[in-house]
Amino acid sequence: MSVHDSALGQATDYPTQYDPTILFPIARAEGRAALGPSAPAAISKGVDVWHVFELSWFDETGKPMVAIGRITVLAHSPNLIESKSLKLYFNSLNFKHFDNKAALIELVVQDLSKAAGSHVQFELLNVDDLATHLPQGICIDELDMTVSPAPNEPNALLLTVDSSNEIVEETLYSNLLRSNCPVTGQPDWGTIFIRYHGAKLCRSSLLTYLISYRQHSGFHEQCVEQIFADIWNFLKPESLAVHAQYTRRGGLDINPCRSSDTLWLPQVKRLARQ
């Protein structure tokens, strides 16, 4: 079944009974194949971290419980899980009884791992556990673009190196990432971080490149992997990490992280917009 045949983009009743069949897996290979033969192997190194803010169930007495859920899906899993199906799945737990939190966690891990095609981690956080943090790194949002107006589709040829010819290690970030859901056309907003060790990027060219995603259609995970692949192939750095922290939609936020060095995988900390 195509993603166009899924619940994504369609009016859907919220389930009142537990239903794991709602989960809709999408093969990661499809998006990666579109990157062509030059796609670096490192795009499968990393994680997708989700936060589930609309999570509720009944305890053994029938009393409603709430928490924030954190899902960690390995980037080398065969499938990503389509976000609306994930939202509906968690809504299907709203009226299910669990003897304890461990039973809930066990069931969710089982269902999500089946959909992803490999083990998925799931943990429960108290509703006040996710404090907001300031982004760390150098913000490039105040720079001028190198092309005006920015192109409507991302193009790695927009990237250039700095004239200083320096070799640096730095983390750059932008709050201006915007792309579109490939099925509904709804905008996805996020903050993107690029950490690299290599020839110094021209920061204005990087900003222009990132803004060129503004009308691009792609799932969150696929956009991050394309950005990683384009910078990797252009810059050929010693190390590269790209992660995006997307704003919440339907009670979910997603934070895809890709890194050539596992030591560079970030600890995802919630930003104010999330």
Secondary structure, 3 states (H helix, E strand, C coil): CCHHHCCCCCCCCCCCCCCHHHCCEEEHHHHHHCCCCCCCHHHHCEEEEEEEEEEEEECCCCCEEEEEEEEEEECCCCEEECHHHHHHHHHCCCCCECCCHHHHHHHHHHHHHHHHCCCEEEEEECCCCCCCECCCCEECCCCCCCCCCCCCCCCHHHCCECCCCCEEEEEEEEEEEEEECCCCCCEEEEEEEEEEEEECECHHHHHHHHHHHHHCECCHHHHHHHHHHHHHHHHCCCEEEEEEEECCECCEEEEEEEECCHHHCCCCCCECCC
